[in-house]
Amino acid sequence: MKKRKKWLIKNFILFLMGYCIYLAIEVTFRGFSFRLMGIVGGLSMIGLSEISETFHNTEQLPPKMLMGAAVITCLELISGTFALFVLDIRMWDYSELWMNSLDGLICPLFSVFWFFLSGIGIIVADGLDYYLFEEGKRPAYRIGRWTFSLPAKQA
């Protein structure tokens, strides 16, 4: 029971972080956002944490970032389709951008943004595990030959 409670608390914190960060990014760059996009951000953070946990033995960060970008792009497509066809609102429109797909609901340019933001999200999720929940060893990452890790915990 204790393990399940810890899992719920961790995912609740991740969800809230993702919710707030996603909305803050949208409001900063667009001037407005939708609550549904906050939900996408929260689910994205949980997804990034799961990717990192599932592939914890792989120190290379870019493959995890690529999976994260794919997850976020899929969540964006699902939420955009739901908003458009169920709620009858268009939360965004990429139709003016190069290589947009599926009625302007997704765009490779934004998948590139999600790729880089996924790296930050994975590191934040790992930091939450390591520092707050004291799970696992000190997170370390590799990008090609370059290696870095989070600072060690203070005793």
Secondary structure, DSSP 8 states (H G I E B T S, - for coil): -HHHHHHHHHHHHHHHHHHHHHHHHHHHHHS---HHHHHHHHHHHHHHHHHHHHTTT--BHHHHHHHHHHHHHHHHHHHHHHHHHTS---S---TTSTT-BTTTTB-HHHHHHHHHHHHHHHHHHHHIIIIIS--SS--EEEETTEEEE------
